[in-house]
Amino acid sequence: MNPDLEKLVRLHRVDSALKLLESELAAVPRLRQQIDDRLARDRSHLEAAKAALDGSQKARKQNEASVQDLETKRSKYKGQLMEVKTNREYTAVLHEIEGVERDIKAREDVILGEMEKAEALALDVKREEADFKAVEADTKKEKADIDARAATLAAETQRLAKERDEVAASVPEELLALYRRVAKQRGTGVAEARDGMCQSCHVRMRIQIWVEVRKNDQIFQCESCSRVVFHEPPPPTVADLP
């Protein structure tokens, strides 16, 4: 292969590998954020379960306080029974006592319902706590794995960047400028040619150009996309033994 073409192909391959590494490294913050978002969702489930339990307990306490107030009110009415002077007044006080007792009964039913509800909600909280603890442990490990991978990527990126600079320095200035100009326009500055076709833009070459490109002894550009093209000969095949 033409020495300059060989250097350019190597530069292209190093650049391509470097782009992949940089892309994967750039995705690290997004991956970490996805983990944080998933943990936040599970934390919200736990907080919602705790809030529901807390709300039920507060409702029970409020109704218990109301029952105490009603019982005080009932005791007051019962005391008034000893002081009334007419049957009409007596009946009126009895009617008030009955109303208070109905309220007490209704409140006690609510309290019982809240107690039963709280038992179920307490189980929900325990389950959500266990689930969150497991997810928290998983996400911690996932983050550690991502950070380890990011460190490896960073080191490999630094190594390839150094190699890229070294290879680029060995490429003739005019050819390097061509490569960079095409790469800026097309994303890559070099393309493999196979079966008479540029493998980047998929445009077929003229036969005479393809014949020359296959030799790899000159610098040719694809007439369609302007990338420098090279031919990668297929690996030799081992003939079957008779």
BELPE-V81414 format. One record per pair of residues at least 24 apart in sequence whose ideal C-beta (glycine too) atoms are under 10 Angstrom apart, sorted by the first residue. I is the first residue (numbers start at 1). J is the second residue. Records with the same first field share a line. If there is no record, write none. Layout:
I: J ; J
This chain:
1: 215 ; 216 ; 217 ; 230 ; 231 ; 232 ; 233
2: 215 ; 216 ; 217 ; 218 ; 219 ; 220 ; 230
3: 170 ; 172 ; 217
4: 170 ; 171 ; 172 ; 174 ; 175 ; 176 ; 218 ; 219 ; 228
5: 171 ; 175 ; 190 ; 216 ; 217 ; 218 ; 219 ; 220 ; 228 ; 229 ; 230 ; 231
6: 216 ; 230
7: 167 ; 168 ; 169 ; 170 ; 171 ; 172 ; 175 ; 176 ; 179
8: 167 ; 168 ; 170 ; 171 ; 172 ; 175 ; 176 ; 178 ; 179 ; 189 ; 190 ; 219 ; 228 ; 230
9: 167 ; 190 ; 192 ; 216 ; 228 ; 229 ; 230 ; 232
10: 163 ; 164 ; 167 ; 168 ; 170 ; 171 ; 190
11: 163 ; 164 ; 165 ; 166 ; 167 ; 168 ; 170 ; 171 ; 175 ; 176 ; 179 ; 180 ; 183 ; 189 ; 190
12: 167 ; 179 ; 183 ; 188 ; 189 ; 190 ; 191 ; 192 ; 227 ; 228 ; 230
13: 164 ; 167 ; 190
14: 160 ; 161 ; 162 ; 163 ; 164 ; 165 ; 166 ; 167 ; 168
15: 160 ; 164 ; 167 ; 168 ; 179 ; 180 ; 183 ; 188 ; 189 ; 190
16: 187 ; 188 ; 190
17: 156 ; 157 ; 160 ; 163 ; 164
18: 156 ; 157 ; 159 ; 160 ; 161 ; 163 ; 164
19: 160 ; 187 ; 188
20: 153 ; 157 ; 160
21: 152 ; 153 ; 154 ; 155 ; 156 ; 157 ; 158 ; 159 ; 160 ; 161
22: 153 ; 157 ; 160 ; 161
23: 153
24: 149 ; 150 ; 153 ; 156 ; 157
25: 149 ; 150 ; 152 ; 153 ; 154 ; 156 ; 157
26: 153
27: 146 ; 150 ; 153
28: 146 ; 147 ; 149 ; 150 ; 153 ; 154
29: 146 ; 150
31: 142 ; 143 ; 145 ; 146 ; 149 ; 150
32: 139 ; 142 ; 143 ; 146 ; 147 ; 150
34: 139 ; 142 ; 146
35: 135 ; 138 ; 139 ; 140 ; 142 ; 143 ; 146
36: 139 ; 143
38: 135 ; 138 ; 139 ; 142
39: 132 ; 135 ; 136 ; 138 ; 139 ; 140 ; 142 ; 143
41: 135
42: 128 ; 131 ; 132 ; 133 ; 134 ; 135 ; 136 ; 138 ; 139
43: 128 ; 132 ; 135 ; 136
44: 128 ; 132
45: 124 ; 127 ; 128 ; 131 ; 132 ; 135
46: 124 ; 125 ; 127 ; 128 ; 129 ; 130 ; 131 ; 132 ; 133 ; 135
47: 128 ; 132
48: 124 ; 125 ; 128
49: 121 ; 122 ; 123 ; 124 ; 125 ; 126 ; 127 ; 128 ; 129 ; 131 ; 132
50: 121 ; 122 ; 124 ; 125 ; 128 ; 129
51: 121 ; 125
52: 117 ; 118 ; 120 ; 121 ; 124 ; 125
53: 117 ; 118 ; 119 ; 120 ; 121 ; 122 ; 123 ; 124 ; 125
54: 118 ; 121 ; 125
55: 114 ; 117 ; 118 ; 121
56: 113 ; 114 ; 115 ; 116 ; 117 ; 118 ; 119 ; 120 ; 121 ; 122
57: 114 ; 115 ; 117 ; 118 ; 121 ; 122
58: 114
59: 110 ; 111 ; 113 ; 114 ; 117 ; 118
60: 110 ; 111 ; 112 ; 113 ; 114 ; 115 ; 117 ; 118
61: 111 ; 114
62: 107 ; 110 ; 111 ; 114
63: 106 ; 107 ; 108 ; 109 ; 110 ; 111 ; 112 ; 113 ; 114
64: 107 ; 108 ; 110 ; 111 ; 114
65: 107
66: 103 ; 104 ; 106 ; 107 ; 110 ; 111
67: 103 ; 104 ; 105 ; 106 ; 107 ; 108 ; 110 ; 111
68: 104 ; 107
69: 100 ; 103 ; 104 ; 107
70: 99 ; 100 ; 101 ; 102 ; 103 ; 104 ; 105 ; 106 ; 107 ; 108
71: 100 ; 101 ; 104 ; 107
72: 100
73: 97 ; 99 ; 100 ; 103 ; 104
74: 98 ; 99 ; 100 ; 101 ; 103 ; 104
75: 100
76: 100
77: 101
172: 219
175: 219 ; 228
178: 219 ; 221 ; 226 ; 227 ; 228
179: 227 ; 228
181: 226
182: 221 ; 222 ; 225 ; 226 ; 227 ; 228
183: 227 ; 228
185: 225 ; 226 ; 227
186: 222 ; 225 ; 226 ; 227
187: 225 ; 227
188: 225 ; 227 ; 228
189: 221 ; 226 ; 227 ; 228
190: 221 ; 222 ; 227 ; 228 ; 229 ; 230
191: 221 ; 222 ; 225 ; 226 ; 227 ; 228 ; 229 ; 230
192: 227 ; 229 ; 230 ; 231 ; 232
193: 220 ; 222 ; 227 ; 228 ; 229 ; 230 ; 231 ; 232
194: 229 ; 231 ; 232 ; 234
195: 231
196: 231
197: 222 ; 224 ; 229
198: 222 ; 223 ; 224 ; 225 ; 227 ; 229
199: 227 ; 229 ; 232
200: 224 ; 225 ; 227 ; 229
201: 225 ; 226 ; 227
205: 229
